[in-house]
């Protein structure tokens, strides 16, 4: 890319001068939020077609400039300050200028789609960027593979995930081992949608291949969560077997070991412990239990706010919230401790 600039020094200097002028808005440091976004929006006033004309054939160089600016702007902001629409437009421009810039699709699409705190949780725009990348780079296997991860882990559309795993497996240049592995992912996604085994393989793949430390830590956390789920299943089986034999629940998990139902009480992967949920005859990881409660209450409070947008008030009680949720075809998650959530009809807030 830069060799062509060197071969035509006068033309190259003209291009670089234009790029420097075009990038001036990025240098402005404005402290208030509105100012920050206005500065970035100014850089988007040029259409991709206009930028191509101005670039005098150096589209890839201009794409690199936008790539660096996108990283500079969005990498230095908190999640609350990051606008998914702005980020999508950045990467849309970058990939219009350089349709073969595979990492722009990969990192932009993943960051848009992954939930906070690692990403922005805008699955629709993330998928749109991946789709564009697959169209422009039909021989690249990583784009359909990483889009399949999004469908499998976040959208829960296992059929579409299987199609993308299969598409990735058909790309040229793969080793037979990698090709067989991708075909196995496609088959598992189709036949055992939501299986922990496949989820584990996906997170292991992400952990092994990512160069982003935060994403590696996120993958490791998800692998620990899967381990904790397996331990919950083992201990729940032992708990229910204990109840069958003795007619009552044990007073402590250690009794499962003393009665020979498990060899050891496993260590919780996050360094906490396991608890007996007596109302459900289950054993739960303290970490996963706390996480599930936090997610459920945030989700249901969000449904309550949507109810208010529709009817001008919050639901009167949990039953009305349940009815609204189910009428819209949404899931109403049960309380993981087997009891009722608390609910404040004045604020629409669902609590533990």
HELIX and SHEET records of a PDB file:
HELIX    1   1 UNK A    2  UNK A    7  1                                   6    
HELIX    2   2 UNK A    9  UNK A   22  1                                  14    
HELIX    3   3 UNK A   24  UNK A   27  1                                   4    
HELIX    4   4 UNK A   33  UNK A   42  1                                  10    
HELIX    5   5 UNK A   48  UNK A   55  1                                   8    
HELIX    6   6 UNK A   59  UNK A   75  1                                  17    
HELIX    7   7 UNK A   79  UNK A   81  5                                   3    
HELIX    8   8 UNK A   84  UNK A   97  1                                  14    
HELIX    9   9 UNK A  102  UNK A  113  1                                  12    
HELIX   10  10 UNK A  123  UNK A  136  1                                  14    
HELIX   11  11 UNK A  141  UNK A  150  1                                  10    
HELIX   12  12 UNK A  151  UNK A  155  3                                   5    
HELIX   13  13 UNK A  158  UNK A  169  1                                  12    
HELIX   14  14 UNK A  176  UNK A  191  1                                  16    
HELIX   15  15 UNK A  196  UNK A  209  1                                  14    
HELIX   16  16 UNK A  213  UNK A  246  1                                  34    
HELIX   17  17 UNK A  254  UNK A  258  1                                   5    
HELIX   18  18 UNK A  286  UNK A  311  1                                  26    
HELIX   19  19 UNK A  318  UNK A  327  1                                  10    
SHEET    1   A 2 UNK A 274  UNK A 277  0                                        
SHEET    2   A 2 UNK A 282  UNK A 285 -1                                        
SHEET    1   B 2 UNK A 342  UNK A 344  0                                        
SHEET    2   B 2 UNK A 349  UNK A 351 -1                                        
END                                                                             
